[in-house]
């Protein structure tokens, strides 16, 4: 029986990326601050905000003629970008080679493989994110690209991601009715903060854009590189897409603070998220206190906590 060919213009899961909800926190609120709104990027098809830049990078490569039918894509990733690329490549018909590490949640590695990606795991030291680990992953991705002749999305340098996050900024502006005083986001590649922040600033340049980075590795703040446990952010060096005017200021959040807040979000708000979301909410609470009771602060639920069950499942006792 002949296989039915599906037109590339037919509706598919990729058309459900974006358009996520904006939710006000009810119980985790500042004592003297305004409201905090959380952009629920966990509603994207893979449960992550990274669906947006993954699709944008592939679309840009297709438009530039750098990806042909049945081509190969290569990327290094903490996991979420890899899962999102695996989804996009499965739908578009590309083979994906991913370089990741045991420093990241096993669920992400399994998720990528489920979509058909080939995954190479670079071992970490004590399961922590470090500059050396990031560089080792990049070197491995470069070697795979040379061997396969594939297209390396190279997320640390790929500005096509910004377009994906511009839409996020426009959604936030529309959903708040323009009533927003601050936006906070963890920095991984810096694309989400740059893209979202630029979109918001075009509407109102007075909106305070705040970068969030691990307190154990405050490189954007001019501090030393270090190891931390906040998945997907804090590369350990100043990433190429970071610019001096990306943020009005930087908030430092420790792994312990991020872990504790992720647990609170699950138990007090019913929002099961990862540590990067925990860090975002810690920073948003600080900003709200500083800007006062009339302020509206928006931050991001980067992904679902289902991606971290093997590492940080909610449990009783200290975290």
VOVO-513534 format. One record per residue (C-alpha): y, x, z; residue in one letter. Coordinates in Angstrom, 3 decimals, decimal comma, padded with zeros to 6 digits. Each point is the difference from the previous one (the first is absolute). Layout:
! VOVO-513534
Y	X	Z	A
...
This chain:
! VOVO-513534
000,000	000,000	000,000	X
003,357	001,460	-001,026	X
002,453	000,757	002,772	X
003,149	-002,128	-000,035	X
003,119	002,100	-000,427	X
002,783	-000,931	002,386	X
003,512	000,392	-001,454	X
002,062	002,562	001,892	X
002,744	-002,600	000,378	X
-002,292	-002,348	001,965	X
000,866	-000,659	003,659	X
-001,604	002,450	002,426	X
000,215	001,095	003,635	X
002,826	002,456	-000,722	X
002,346	-002,924	-000,558	X
-000,357	-000,809	003,686	X
001,627	003,247	001,127	X
003,292	-000,613	001,792	X
001,643	-003,221	001,116	X
-001,138	000,608	003,587	X
001,208	-001,963	003,025	X
002,720	000,987	002,459	X
-000,834	-000,909	003,608	X
002,078	000,133	003,187	X
-001,639	001,610	003,035	X
-000,237	-002,536	002,851	X
-001,069	001,960	003,069	X
000,642	003,636	-000,794	X
003,755	-000,245	000,073	X
002,786	002,227	001,340	X
001,501	-000,958	003,330	X
003,570	000,210	-001,236	X
-000,429	000,175	-003,770	X
-000,205	-002,370	-002,933	X
-002,932	-001,262	-002,003	X
-002,620	002,204	-001,640	X
-001,602	-001,125	-003,247	X
-003,241	001,468	-001,304	X
-000,748	000,121	-003,727	X
-003,709	-000,834	-000,184	X
-001,179	002,440	-002,667	X
-003,524	-000,620	001,279	X
000,081	-003,072	-002,257	X
-000,306	002,191	-003,120	X
-003,439	000,013	-001,721	X
-001,304	003,143	001,757	X
001,833	-000,837	003,232	X
002,603	002,736	-000,519	X
003,554	000,600	-001,192	X
-001,425	002,788	-002,177	X
-001,094	-002,543	-002,602	X
003,630	-000,058	-001,149	X
000,426	003,733	-000,823	X
-003,559	000,342	-001,313	X
000,617	-002,652	-002,642	X
003,454	001,423	-000,791	X
-001,377	003,520	-000,546	X
-002,795	-001,180	-002,300	X
002,331	-002,237	-001,986	X
002,452	002,890	-000,458	X
-002,796	002,312	-001,187	X
-001,202	-002,622	-002,477	X
003,509	-000,556	-001,343	X
000,486	003,754	-000,441	X
-003,305	000,362	-001,851	X
-001,503	002,204	002,718	X
-002,905	-002,385	000,624	X
-002,249	-001,233	-002,763	X
-002,825	-002,549	000,062	X
-002,913	001,102	002,215	X
002,084	002,945	001,250	X
-000,280	001,847	003,305	X
002,434	-000,089	002,933	X
000,174	002,580	002,820	X
001,744	-000,201	003,394	X
000,021	001,495	003,517	X
000,520	-002,569	002,733	X
-000,247	-000,899	003,645	X
-001,894	-003,032	-001,210	X
002,276	-002,974	-000,587	X
001,468	001,270	-003,281	X
-003,513	000,922	-001,087	X
-001,322	-003,484	000,759	X
002,899	-001,555	-001,906	X
-000,512	002,323	-002,970	X
-003,710	-000,791	000,084	X
000,815	-003,705	-000,285	X
002,436	000,535	-002,880	X
-002,380	002,351	-001,824	X
-002,900	-002,439	000,395	X
002,056	-002,776	-001,579	X
001,482	002,226	-002,720	X
-003,280	001,744	-000,840	X
000,779	003,583	001,105	X
-002,197	002,444	001,875	X
001,560	001,225	003,258	X
-000,566	003,318	001,776	X
001,402	000,039	003,541	X
000,468	002,865	002,444	X
000,216	-001,141	003,632	X
-001,069	001,235	003,434	X
-001,986	-000,834	003,100	X
003,351	-000,020	001,804	X
000,460	-003,528	-001,289	X
-001,821	-003,216	000,776	X
-003,526	-000,230	-001,427	X
000,670	-003,584	-001,129	X
002,500	001,277	-002,571	X
-002,517	002,436	-001,469	X
-002,624	-002,752	-000,182	X
002,513	-002,397	-001,559	X
000,842	002,479	-002,779	X
-003,684	000,551	-000,759	X
-000,585	-003,768	-000,096	X
002,524	-000,239	-002,852	X
-001,912	002,753	-001,836	X
002,123	003,064	000,816	X
-001,504	003,488	000,263	X
001,116	001,320	003,404	X
000,174	003,657	001,045	X
000,468	000,473	003,756	X
001,901	003,053	001,275	X
-000,942	000,762	003,635	X
002,743	-000,048	002,636	X
000,392	001,786	003,324	X
-000,669	-002,441	002,852	X
000,756	-002,981	-002,219	X
003,758	000,643	000,009	X
002,534	-000,035	-002,817	X
001,589	003,415	-000,629	X
002,020	001,766	-002,669	X
-003,000	002,191	-000,828	X
-002,182	-003,055	-000,588	X
002,547	-001,593	-002,334	X
000,270	003,210	-002,038	X
-003,787	000,358	-000,188	X
-000,283	-003,553	-001,348	X
002,675	000,685	-002,600	X
-001,796	003,158	-001,152	X
-003,264	-001,920	-000,338	X
001,691	-002,729	-002,061	X
001,532	002,629	-002,257	X
-003,422	001,562	-000,600	X
-001,565	-003,369	-000,869	X
002,832	-000,735	-002,425	X
-000,548	003,316	-001,773	X
-003,754	-000,585	-000,160	X
000,117	-003,611	-001,233	X
003,198	-000,016	-002,021	X
000,952	-003,171	001,856	X
003,424	-001,370	000,886	X
001,126	001,117	003,462	X
002,210	-002,675	001,526	X
001,246	002,652	002,500	X
001,530	-002,440	002,467	X
002,091	002,586	001,861	X
001,978	000,658	-003,198	X
-000,311	-003,226	-001,982	X
003,287	-001,917	-000,105	X
-001,618	-002,933	-001,816	X
-000,943	-001,251	003,477	X
003,623	-000,816	000,721	X
-000,074	-002,921	-002,400	X
-002,863	-001,557	001,925	X
001,998	000,121	003,208	X
003,220	-001,250	-001,573	X
-001,706	-003,375	-000,234	X
-000,807	000,163	003,723	X
003,686	000,547	000,784	X
001,040	-002,912	-002,194	X
-002,550	-002,244	001,702	X
001,345	000,958	003,439	X
003,568	-000,723	-001,054	X
-000,928	-003,413	-001,391	X
-002,235	-000,949	002,936	X
002,665	000,858	002,582	X
002,720	-001,731	-001,993	X
001,879	003,301	000,126	X
000,018	-000,027	003,801	X
-001,347	003,458	000,733	X
001,608	002,792	001,999	X
-002,708	002,657	000,022	X
-003,208	001,041	-001,736	X
-002,533	002,437	001,469	X
-003,011	001,576	-001,686	X
-002,374	002,917	000,585	X
000,217	002,853	-002,493	X
-003,076	001,092	-001,906	X
001,019	000,807	-003,572	X
003,511	-001,401	000,834	X
-000,275	-002,365	-002,989	X
-000,152	-003,203	002,064	X
003,094	000,835	002,029	X
001,935	001,209	-003,056	X
-000,925	-002,900	-002,255	X
000,411	-002,755	002,570	X
003,098	001,540	001,557	X
001,743	000,469	-003,344	X
-000,615	-003,634	-000,933	X
001,419	-001,205	003,325	X
002,993	002,324	-000,167	X
000,914	-001,336	-003,447	X
000,505	-003,365	001,650	X
001,647	001,300	003,170	X
000,716	003,720	000,498	X
000,553	-000,589	003,739	X
-003,689	-000,730	000,655	X
-001,333	002,786	002,208	X
-003,031	001,686	-001,602	X
-002,178	001,798	002,555	X
-002,833	002,432	-000,704	X
-002,898	000,192	002,459	X
-002,072	003,169	000,408	X
-002,620	001,280	002,470	X
001,555	001,585	003,078	X
-002,725	002,665	-000,108	X
001,092	001,105	-003,493	X
003,764	-000,627	-000,304	X
000,571	001,959	-003,210	X
002,533	-002,420	-001,498	X
002,020	000,419	003,188	X
-000,044	003,784	-000,373	X
-002,787	000,546	002,526	X
-003,309	001,872	-000,283	X
-003,066	-001,264	-001,818	X
-002,828	-001,238	002,192	X
-003,183	-002,058	000,175	X
000,125	-003,754	000,621	X
-002,173	-003,097	-000,293	X
002,167	-002,520	-001,871	X
-001,928	-000,763	-003,184	X
001,670	000,381	-003,378	X
003,362	001,419	001,112	X
001,466	003,309	001,179	X
-001,284	002,458	-002,610	X
001,079	002,952	002,146	X
002,709	001,212	-002,378	X
003,103	-001,450	-001,639	X
-001,477	-002,010	-002,869	X
001,541	000,343	-003,490	X
001,189	-003,617	-000,251	X
001,973	000,279	003,247	X
003,767	000,272	-000,516	X
002,680	000,719	002,572	X
001,570	-003,431	-000,504	X
-003,304	-001,907	000,057	X
000,634	-001,161	003,570	X
002,992	-000,356	002,297	X
-002,086	001,427	002,834	X
-003,532	000,856	001,103	X
-002,009	-001,395	002,900	X
-002,840	002,052	001,497	X
-003,069	-001,908	001,207	X
-003,038	001,645	001,586	X
-003,598	-000,766	-000,925	X
-000,523	-001,391	003,500	X
002,970	-002,371	-000,368	X
-001,185	-001,113	-003,438	X
-003,555	-000,587	001,234	X
001,196	-002,013	002,981	X
002,276	-002,177	-002,134	X
-002,754	-000,679	-002,547	X
-002,125	-001,276	002,899	X
002,862	-002,174	001,279	X
000,557	-001,498	-003,438	X
-003,628	-001,107	-000,122	X
-000,101	-001,423	003,502	X
003,465	-001,492	000,312	X
000,870	-000,997	-003,566	X
-003,438	-000,393	-001,618	X
000,965	002,636	-002,566	X
-002,776	002,539	-000,546	X
001,637	003,100	-001,471	X
-000,330	003,782	-000,159	X
001,912	002,725	001,811	X
002,734	000,352	-002,633	X
000,899	-003,639	000,618	X
-000,012	000,693	003,721	X
002,459	002,851	-000,544	X
002,200	-002,243	-002,149	X
000,235	-002,653	002,712	X
000,750	002,566	002,727	X
002,927	001,236	-002,104	X
001,143	-003,538	-000,857	X
000,166	-000,891	003,707	X
002,230	003,006	000,673	X
002,302	-000,837	-002,901	X
000,248	-003,629	001,068	X
001,021	001,029	003,527	X
002,647	002,307	-001,426	X
001,465	-002,522	-002,458	X
000,061	-002,858	002,488	X
-001,101	-003,649	000,329	X
001,496	-001,178	-003,281	X
-001,831	002,561	-002,120	X
-002,933	-000,597	-002,331	X
-002,353	002,924	-000,525	X
-002,724	000,020	-002,649	X
-002,986	002,296	-000,003	X
-003,379	000,075	-001,723	X
-003,564	-000,899	000,911	X
-001,337	002,740	-002,255	X
-003,605	-001,163	-000,076	X
-002,744	-001,793	001,851	X
-001,704	001,424	003,060	X
-003,340	-000,791	-001,649	X
000,445	003,388	-001,712	X
-000,180	001,762	003,390	X
-002,822	-001,694	001,894	X
-002,085	003,176	000,302	X
002,940	001,927	001,459	X
002,323	-002,303	001,912	X
-001,648	-003,313	000,657	X
001,743	-001,900	002,816	X
-001,733	000,679	003,293	X
000,634	-000,329	003,707	X
001,335	002,947	001,934	X
002,334	002,781	-000,993	X
000,466	000,771	-003,683	X
